[in-house]
Amino acid sequence: MKKRTIFIELTSLLDVILIMIFVLLTQARAQTTEAIEDAAADRAALKEIRRELKDEQAAAASREESLKAEIGALESKAADLETQVEELGRQLLTEDLVMDNSLVLTISVAADTSILLEVREGESIRIPYDWNDSTYAVNRLRSLLYEQLGLAEERTVFLVFQYDRTAIYHAEYETILHVVQGTKLEASQKEILLSFIEMDVRE
């Protein structure tokens, strides 16, 4: 029996294979392009994250330097305040020492023209002033001042005359100064240190 020869048409099959290869290559290329684009996007995102991180690190470093500067300024201010407190403490100690060893007497004129004598402990004595006869006021003020000198003991006496030049009358001013001069002489005779301070409150 004679064998039959079978002819296979390869052209159509080759076309199909080539088409399949083309489709696969196209899909692979599309996937590759997408992967490249995704990788580029990821690189861009990573670059942005790194830039933001770098900016945040720079900002944090700047804040750290700023905080260090503020802390340094506060520490310096605290040191200055501590020094001032120590100085004030020494001044107060000195002032307390001076005041404890001093007797402060203040003479002033009230609105009703009476004379006020104040001592440091807070005592205030009012002396009426009579325009027709100032003898009582002079004698009373002199007596009170001499009495205070007797209580001075070893302390230094500060005699302060406070007045408002626009409110005090000349006669009253001269009367008080006359008594003060006598008190200074009395203190000198008793060897009491007395400092007289005249102060116009308007100055």
Salt bridges, closest charged atoms under 4 A:
GLU48 OE2 - ARG51 NH2 2.46
ASP55 OD2 - ARG51 NH1 2.72
GLU64 OE2 - LYS68 NZ 3.59
ASP112 OD1 - ARG126 NH1 3.53
ASP164 OD1 - ARG202 NE 3.04
GLU174 OE2 - HIS170 NE2 3.67
GLU186 OE2 - LYS190 NZ 3.27
ASP200 OD2 - ARG165 NH1 2.78
